[in-house]
Amino acid sequence: MTAFHEIRFPFAVALGAVGGPRRRTEIVTLVSGREERNSPWADSVRRWDAGPGVKSLDDLNTLIAFFEARRGRLHGFRFRDPIDNRSCAPSAAPSMLDQVIGTGDGVRAEFQLVKHYASGGESWTRSIAKPVEGTVSVAVDGVETEGSVDHATGQVSFADPPADGAAITAGFAFDCPVRFDTDQLDIALDAIGAGAAPSVPLVELRL
């Protein structure tokens, strides 16, 4: 039976990972030479190769144990993106005012953590399902407010529904839900006896 393991991929290895968001765009070139472009994906899917992060035999030993415990591609796990892992810029600390996650209506008491990516008047909203425990702070109309956070889903719940029109904001650090995209690890020793794993592909999960 498949499951999601609430454990983070070894961060020492993740630091050397290469990858990021991937989108799918279908392009048809018309007889006139103009293009018609369409995307069947509403959201991007992130992919990484963690192989470059393996620098030593100890890294390799940790990676093998993690891979075996997840049964290869069978079970999902948390991955900390070395660059995009918080509600704010990488150089800043998360603040309760970072991201607008909803607007109160006097009835609704649960809100999903999200992160907005905006540029040039356009934006895309990413659902955040794996916040890091102890990092989430929330506010209602700019006032820090106690909320219950489900760290397995990213849902924030209030004992009393926020008032109609109230802006609900949050700050947090987060992981990305992923799985291995291979059932085989190719590992080796390099010329100086250090560990090497040429390719360790990871792919984001939609939960």
Backbone torsions as a table, in degrees:
resi	resn	phi	psi	omega
1	MET	NA	130.8	179.3
2	THR	-75.1	153.2	-179.5
3	ALA	-153.1	168.9	172.4
4	PHE	-111.1	124.2	179.7
5	HIS	-94.0	121.6	-178.9
6	GLU	-79.3	64.6	178.7
7	ILE	-136.9	145.0	-176.2
8	ARG	-93.0	138.5	172.9
9	PHE	-56.3	140.3	-176.6
10	PRO	-50.6	119.6	-171.9
11	PHE	-68.6	-31.4	178.8
12	ALA	-60.0	-35.3	177.4
13	VAL	-79.5	-39.0	-178.2
14	ALA	-61.9	-28.8	-178.2
15	LEU	-59.1	-28.2	-179.7
16	GLY	-96.5	5.3	-176.4
17	ALA	-66.2	146.5	178.9
18	VAL	-117.3	130.4	178.9
19	GLY	156.5	-167.0	-178.7
20	GLY	163.5	-161.0	-176.0
21	PRO	-72.2	144.1	176.7
22	ARG	-127.3	135.0	175.3
23	ARG	-120.2	165.6	179.6
24	ARG	-123.3	118.6	-179.8
25	THR	-122.7	126.2	177.4
26	GLU	-97.2	125.9	-175.9
27	ILE	-120.0	126.5	175.8
28	VAL	-115.4	123.4	177.1
29	THR	-91.6	120.5	-178.2
30	LEU	-79.2	167.2	179.8
31	VAL	-57.9	-33.6	-179.2
32	SER	-71.7	-11.5	-175.7
33	GLY	96.0	-12.2	176.3
34	ARG	-74.1	160.4	-179.8
35	GLU	-111.8	147.8	166.1
36	GLU	-115.4	124.5	-177.0
37	ARG	-117.8	137.5	-179.5
38	ASN	-145.7	144.6	176.7
39	SER	-118.0	120.1	177.3
40	PRO	-78.3	-8.1	-179.9
41	TRP	-102.3	124.9	174.6
42	ALA	-74.8	-30.1	-176.5
43	ASP	-124.6	154.2	174.2
44	SER	-77.4	162.0	174.8
45	VAL	-124.9	126.6	-178.4
46	ARG	-89.4	140.5	177.7
47	ARG	-134.0	145.2	176.7
48	TRP	-139.0	158.3	167.6
49	ASP	-117.8	112.5	-177.3
50	ALA	-88.3	-0.6	-179.1
51	GLY	-54.4	-44.8	-178.7
52	PRO	-61.3	-16.3	-179.6
53	GLY	-79.5	-11.8	179.1
54	VAL	-79.4	112.7	-175.4
55	LYS	-116.7	-13.2	-174.2
56	SER	-148.3	170.1	175.8
57	LEU	-63.8	-35.2	178.3
58	ASP	-64.8	-41.3	175.8
59	ASP	-59.4	-43.4	-178.5
60	LEU	-65.1	-40.4	178.4
61	ASN	-63.9	-41.2	177.9
62	THR	-64.9	-42.5	180.0
63	LEU	-63.0	-44.0	-179.6
64	ILE	-61.5	-44.7	-179.9
65	ALA	-62.1	-43.1	-179.6
66	PHE	-64.6	-43.6	-179.7
67	PHE	-62.2	-45.7	-179.0
68	GLU	-66.4	-39.2	179.8
69	ALA	-67.3	-27.4	176.7
70	ARG	-88.3	-3.8	-178.0
71	ARG	58.7	45.0	-179.4
72	GLY	67.1	-124.6	-176.5
73	ARG	-79.7	-3.0	-169.5
74	LEU	-67.6	-47.0	-172.9
75	HIS	-113.9	140.4	177.0
76	GLY	-81.2	168.7	-179.7
77	PHE	-161.3	174.1	179.8
78	ARG	-87.6	145.1	175.8
79	PHE	-135.9	129.5	177.8
80	ARG	-93.0	111.1	175.5
81	ASP	-62.5	125.2	-177.6
82	PRO	-59.5	-25.4	-176.4
83	ILE	-105.9	-51.1	-172.3
84	ASP	-105.4	86.6	-175.2
85	ASN	-138.2	17.4	179.2
86	ARG	-151.6	169.1	-175.3
87	SER	-77.3	-3.5	-176.3
88	CYS	-130.4	-170.6	176.4
89	ALA	-65.5	152.3	-177.7
90	PRO	-56.7	-29.0	-177.5
91	SER	-85.7	-6.3	-176.0
92	ALA	-106.0	166.1	174.9
93	ALA	-98.2	139.8	-179.9
94	PRO	-56.1	139.3	178.5
95	SER	-125.4	150.4	-178.9
96	MET	-62.4	-11.9	-178.9
97	LEU	-101.3	4.3	-172.5
98	ASP	-60.1	-52.9	-170.8
99	GLN	-127.1	133.2	173.3
100	VAL	-80.3	119.5	-178.2
101	ILE	-107.7	-1.0	176.9
102	GLY	165.8	176.7	176.9
103	THR	-129.4	131.1	-178.2
104	GLY	-67.4	150.6	175.0
105	ASP	-129.7	9.0	-179.8
106	GLY	82.0	-6.0	-178.8
107	VAL	-122.7	-46.8	-176.7
108	ARG	-70.3	133.3	-177.7
109	ALA	-119.8	-5.8	-178.3
110	GLU	-119.7	137.7	-178.7
111	PHE	-138.2	141.8	179.8
112	GLN	-88.9	134.2	173.4
113	LEU	-65.2	137.1	178.7
114	VAL	-141.4	162.3	172.2
115	LYS	-129.4	131.9	-179.5
116	HIS	-99.4	134.2	176.2
117	TYR	-113.7	112.7	-174.0
118	ALA	-124.3	142.5	176.9
119	SER	-162.1	129.2	175.1
120	GLY	58.7	35.3	178.7
121	GLY	84.5	-4.8	177.6
122	GLU	-110.4	153.2	179.8
123	SER	-150.7	160.1	174.7
124	TRP	-136.6	139.6	-176.8
125	THR	-110.1	126.5	-178.5
126	ARG	-106.6	128.4	176.0
127	SER	-76.3	132.7	-178.9
128	ILE	-107.4	109.9	-174.3
129	ALA	-99.2	-16.3	-173.6
130	LYS	-128.2	67.1	175.8
131	PRO	-66.2	154.4	179.0
132	VAL	-85.0	130.6	-177.1
133	GLU	-58.5	135.5	177.5
134	GLY	86.3	1.4	-177.7
135	THR	-110.7	-8.8	-172.7
136	VAL	-87.1	126.8	171.9
137	SER	-128.5	140.8	-176.8
138	VAL	-128.7	155.2	179.1
139	ALA	-140.5	150.8	173.8
140	VAL	-118.8	116.9	-174.9
141	ASP	51.8	42.0	174.9
142	GLY	83.1	-2.2	-179.8
143	VAL	-105.3	123.5	-179.3
144	GLU	-58.2	132.2	-173.6
145	THR	-132.8	141.0	178.5
146	GLU	-69.5	129.6	176.8
147	GLY	-141.4	149.5	177.5
148	SER	-90.9	126.9	-176.2
149	VAL	-111.0	126.6	173.1
150	ASP	-90.9	106.7	-174.8
151	HIS	-76.1	-4.9	176.4
152	ALA	-94.8	-15.8	-177.4
153	THR	-127.4	-20.7	-176.3
154	GLY	83.2	13.9	178.1
155	GLN	-86.0	133.5	175.5
156	VAL	-109.2	128.1	-178.2
157	SER	-119.6	137.5	177.4
158	PHE	-109.1	143.3	177.1
159	ALA	-64.0	-37.9	177.5
160	ASP	-119.3	126.9	-179.9
161	PRO	-55.9	134.0	176.4
162	PRO	-58.6	148.8	-177.3
163	ALA	-63.4	156.2	179.6
164	ASP	-57.5	126.8	178.4
165	GLY	87.2	-5.6	-178.6
166	ALA	-72.7	135.4	178.2
167	ALA	-84.1	126.3	178.3
168	ILE	-103.5	122.1	-178.3
169	THR	-124.7	162.1	-178.0
170	ALA	-154.6	154.8	171.6
171	GLY	-130.5	147.3	-173.2
172	PHE	-171.3	161.2	164.8
173	ALA	-104.1	154.3	-176.8
174	PHE	-149.8	158.0	172.9
175	ASP	-108.4	165.6	176.4
176	CYS	-107.1	132.1	176.5
177	PRO	-75.1	125.3	-176.8
178	VAL	-139.6	175.5	168.2
179	ARG	-142.5	163.4	170.8
180	PHE	-66.8	143.3	176.9
181	ASP	-105.9	32.8	175.6
182	THR	-156.3	151.4	173.9
183	ASP	-104.9	10.7	-179.8
184	GLN	-139.8	129.4	173.3
185	LEU	-99.4	125.7	173.7
186	ASP	-97.1	111.2	-174.6
187	ILE	-125.0	156.6	-177.0
188	ALA	-161.5	168.8	170.1
189	LEU	-101.1	138.0	176.8
190	ASP	-87.4	-172.8	-172.4
191	ALA	-63.4	-26.5	-178.8
192	ILE	-101.9	11.4	175.2
193	GLY	85.6	9.8	176.9
194	ALA	-86.7	160.7	-180.0
195	GLY	-77.5	153.0	177.3
196	ALA	-147.2	137.8	174.3
197	ALA	-134.0	95.1	-172.7
198	PRO	-53.2	-35.3	-177.8
199	SER	-147.2	125.8	175.3
200	VAL	-132.8	80.7	-174.5
201	PRO	-73.8	136.9	176.5
202	LEU	-125.4	144.0	179.2
203	VAL	-133.6	139.9	-179.8
204	GLU	-65.9	142.1	177.1
205	LEU	-100.8	144.0	170.7
206	ARG	-97.2	115.0	-175.5
207	LEU	-101.4	NA	NA
